[in-house]
Amino acid sequence: MKKNQFHYTISGYRWAPESFHVSKGLTQNSMRNVPLTDEERREVGRLFLTKGFKAAAGYVKHVERTRERQRRKVITYGFRTQEEPRRFVYCPQLYFRTDAALNERLYMFKKIRGVLEEANGRVVTSTECDLDGEYRPVNVKENAVTADFSRPLCIPMGEKVIRDGPEPPYRPYAKAPKKARPHKRRHTAPTR
């Protein structure tokens, strides 16, 4: 099976390195812009102008790999509601990676359950009110659901950027020096 190879194009204005942009695709018709920050654009332009296309394309690949490594799937725990079994409640601010250790998962489960138990499992979903003649709220009514702690569930939350530590900086390889060729000498010995 043939491996798909992406083609990169880099273009920009020579005197403004921050104007450089990069496109990537399998064919000429399928090129799409690679999203880069201003600092990354500036670095691509600097590398393209000083070290050439290969160094700049290598930097773009480094940035893409770094972003992929930092994207992690995350999940959280929640509980089904007592009123409607198909609905559930959870804390979206409390989440962890899918490959987290068991003790971290248990800690997060207890923390989420503790947050919901503070209000006896009652979560306000919306608030209704009527306004009097001076636009003051009257007849305030809260719509709430109650968490059923005997029915926990695991909720996938997609992917988030989680940095484990600082990424090593990109260092393009220096061009290898040319090997010295032996100098061809004329045979200076007298011929007979």
Backbone hydrogen bonds, N-H to C=O, Kabsch-Sander energy under -0.5 kcal/mol:
donor,donor_aa,acceptor,acceptor_aa,energy
7,H,25,G,-3.3
9,T,23,S,-2.1
11,S,21,H,-2.1
13,Y,16,A,-0.5
16,A,13,Y,-1.6
19,S,16,A,-2.3
20,F,17,P,-1.3
21,H,11,S,-2.6
23,S,9,T,-2.5
24,K,32,R,-2.8
25,G,7,H,-1.8
30,S,27,T,-0.7
31,M,28,Q,-0.7
32,R,24,K,-2.6
34,V,22,V,-2.8
41,R,37,T,-2.5
42,R,38,D,-2.3
43,E,39,E,-2.0
44,V,40,E,-2.5
45,G,41,R,-2.6
46,R,42,R,-2.4
47,L,43,E,-2.7
48,F,44,V,-2.7
49,L,45,G,-2.2
50,T,46,R,-2.1
51,K,47,L,-2.5
52,G,47,L,-1.3
56,A,52,G,-1.6
57,A,53,F,-3.0
58,G,54,K,-2.2
59,Y,55,A,-1.9
60,V,56,A,-2.1
61,K,57,A,-2.3
62,H,58,G,-2.1
63,V,59,Y,-2.4
64,E,60,V,-2.3
65,R,61,K,-2.5
66,T,62,H,-2.3
67,R,63,V,-2.2
68,E,64,E,-2.1
69,R,65,R,-2.5
70,Q,66,T,-1.8
71,R,67,R,-1.1
72,R,70,Q,-0.6
72,R,160,K,-2.9
74,V,158,G,-2.6
75,I,96,F,-2.7
76,T,155,I,-2.0
78,G,153,L,-2.5
79,F,89,V,-2.5
80,R,151,R,-2.1
81,T,84,E,-0.7
81,T,87,R,-2.0
82,Q,146,T,-2.6
87,R,84,E,-1.2
89,V,79,F,-2.8
91,C,77,Y,-0.7
94,L,91,C,-1.1
95,Y,93,Q,-0.8
96,F,75,I,-2.3
98,T,73,K,-2.0
100,A,97,R,-1.4
105,R,101,A,-2.0
106,L,102,L,-2.5
107,Y,103,N,-2.1
108,M,104,E,-2.3
109,F,105,R,-2.5
110,K,106,L,-2.4
111,K,107,Y,-2.1
112,I,108,M,-2.5
113,R,109,F,-2.5
114,G,110,K,-2.4
115,V,111,K,-2.2
116,L,112,I,-2.2
117,E,113,R,-2.2
118,E,114,G,-1.2
119,A,116,L,-0.7
120,N,117,E,-1.9
121,G,116,L,-2.8
122,R,119,A,-1.7
123,V,121,G,-0.5
123,V,145,V,-3.1
125,T,143,N,-2.9
126,S,143,N,-1.6
128,E,141,K,-3.5
130,D,138,V,-3.0
132,D,136,R,-2.3
135,Y,132,D,-1.8
138,V,130,D,-3.5
141,K,128,E,-3.3
143,N,126,S,-3.1
144,A,142,E,-0.6
145,V,123,V,-2.4
147,A,121,G,-3.1
148,D,80,R,-3.3
149,F,147,A,-0.8
151,R,148,D,-2.0
153,L,78,G,-2.4
155,I,76,T,-3.3
157,M,74,V,-2.7
160,K,72,R,-2.6
162,I,70,Q,-3.2
162,I,160,K,-0.7
164,D,162,I,-0.6
188,T,186,R,-0.9
